[in-house]
Amino acid sequence: MLNQEPHPKTIKIFLLDGDPNGRMLCELSNWSGKAYKIPRIKVKDCADRSDLVNTGIYMLFGKDDEGNDKVYIGEAEEILKRLNQHLVQKDFWNEAVVFVSKDENLNKAHIKYMEHRLYQIATMASRYKIDNVTTPAQTAISESDRADMEEFISNIRMLVNTLGHKLFDEKRASGIREKSDVFLIKAAKGTRGADAQGVQSTEGFVVFKGSKAAGETVPSAADHILQRRQSLVDNGILIKSGENLAFAEDCLFSSPSAAASIVMGRSANGMIEWKLLDGRTLKDVETT
């Protein structure tokens, strides 16, 4: 028998208000679920959507006081009722993404299972500050139901990304093929103990968990470098490790130079500072 390629999934997006900044309905081919993207100011308008009185999963997206991405992950037996409650209870969010089932086969155990799993995945991805005060409880469901819910979760992750939120995406580039893809900054003159590893990603540059940054900055370090390093320390991403600072988790930067400057504690050109094991710089790799 010939191996068959997986059938590509088609995403259909409908503008419910005729406005790309308004409410959206998203459907996926061969899937019993569907998603709504609802701006906070449009929640009251959703009385026209009968399926939003059903059981479902939702995420509230916004920013914290420092401008960092923030999310609340929840479940409800009556989604629209819960969203209206959050209009009063939570003020950080400006957009909700909701998932319900077309066939109304999601029960309380199903959505509690998915809430727990999505919280786990978002925590591991470590991209957003999660507003949940407690970890959602895990529920026991049958093996067949668990398989169905994991497929539902896979589609949730795809659609959340499609709708502009990388809540569940790992920071490291998914296309790393071999060890030579990993770039290094090794301790040498001027690095004051820096010893870091990282990779390029479609969003910039990721410095790996466990990498060491210089313990101190140079006197001439620019204000934006000092401020970013202090922010990483304040948020527990850079922690004291002997005379150095260590990354407590993978950290995504907007560019190789932004990453190198934090690692080295000074202004740095990431295109020549990040090198492969064979000594080639990032610039060498990109120009050959």
KABEL-V674563 format. One record per residue. RES is the residue in one small letter. SS is DSSP state (h for helix, s for strand, l for the rest). NEAR is the number of other C-alpha atoms within 8 Angstrom. Layout:
BEGIN
RES,SS,NEAR
RES,SS,NEAR
END
This chain:
BEGIN
m,l,2
l,l,3
n,l,4
q,l,4
e,l,4
p,l,4
h,l,4
p,l,4
k,l,7
t,l,6
i,s,8
k,s,7
i,s,8
f,s,7
l,s,11
l,l,9
d,l,7
g,l,6
d,l,8
p,l,7
n,l,5
g,l,12
r,l,14
m,s,13
l,s,12
c,s,12
e,s,11
l,s,11
s,l,7
n,l,5
w,l,7
s,l,7
g,s,12
k,s,13
a,s,12
y,s,12
k,s,12
i,s,13
p,s,12
r,h,10
i,h,6
k,h,10
v,h,11
k,h,7
d,h,6
c,h,9
a,h,7
d,h,5
r,l,7
s,h,7
d,h,7
l,h,11
v,h,11
n,l,11
t,l,17
g,s,15
i,s,15
y,s,12
m,s,11
l,s,12
f,s,14
g,s,11
k,s,11
d,l,9
d,l,5
e,l,5
g,l,6
n,l,9
d,s,11
k,s,14
v,s,13
y,s,10
i,s,14
g,s,8
e,s,12
a,s,10
e,l,9
e,l,11
i,h,16
l,h,11
k,h,8
r,h,9
l,h,9
n,h,10
q,h,8
h,h,9
l,h,9
v,h,7
q,h,6
k,l,7
d,l,7
f,l,9
w,s,13
n,s,10
e,s,11
a,s,14
v,s,13
v,s,13
f,s,12
v,s,15
s,s,12
k,l,9
d,l,6
e,l,8
n,l,6
l,l,10
n,l,7
k,h,8
a,h,9
h,h,11
i,h,14
k,h,13
y,h,14
m,h,12
e,h,13
h,h,12
r,h,9
l,h,11
y,h,11
q,h,8
i,h,9
a,h,13
t,h,9
m,h,7
a,h,11
s,l,8
r,l,12
y,l,10
k,s,9
i,s,9
d,l,8
n,l,7
v,l,4
t,l,4
t,l,7
p,l,8
a,l,7
q,l,8
t,l,7
a,l,6
i,l,9
s,l,6
e,h,6
s,h,6
d,h,9
r,h,9
a,h,8
d,h,8
m,h,11
e,h,9
e,h,8
f,h,9
i,h,10
s,h,8
n,h,8
i,h,9
r,h,9
m,h,8
l,h,10
v,h,12
n,h,12
t,h,7
l,l,7
g,l,6
h,l,7
k,l,8
l,l,10
f,l,11
d,l,9
e,l,9
k,l,11
r,l,9
a,l,11
s,l,6
g,l,4
i,l,7
r,l,5
e,l,6
k,h,6
s,h,7
d,h,9
v,l,10
f,s,13
l,s,12
i,s,12
k,l,9
a,l,9
a,l,8
k,l,5
g,l,5
t,l,11
r,l,11
g,l,12
a,l,15
d,s,12
a,s,14
q,s,11
g,s,11
v,s,12
q,s,11
s,s,11
t,l,5
e,l,8
g,s,11
f,s,14
v,s,16
v,s,14
f,l,12
k,l,10
g,l,9
s,l,11
k,s,13
a,s,16
a,l,15
g,l,11
e,l,7
t,l,10
v,l,7
p,l,4
s,l,5
a,l,11
a,l,8
d,h,6
h,h,6
i,h,13
l,h,10
q,h,8
r,h,9
r,h,10
q,h,8
s,h,8
l,h,10
v,h,10
d,h,7
n,l,7
g,l,8
i,l,11
l,s,12
i,s,10
k,s,9
s,s,7
g,l,5
e,l,7
n,s,13
l,s,13
a,s,13
f,s,15
a,l,10
e,l,8
d,l,11
c,s,11
l,s,10
f,s,12
s,l,9
s,l,9
p,h,14
s,h,10
a,h,11
a,h,14
a,h,15
s,h,14
i,h,12
v,h,12
m,h,15
g,l,15
r,l,12
s,l,10
a,l,10
n,l,10
g,h,14
m,h,10
i,h,9
e,h,11
w,l,13
k,s,13
l,l,13
l,l,8
d,l,5
g,l,6
r,l,10
t,s,12
l,h,14
k,h,9
d,h,8
v,h,8
e,h,6
t,l,5
t,l,4
END
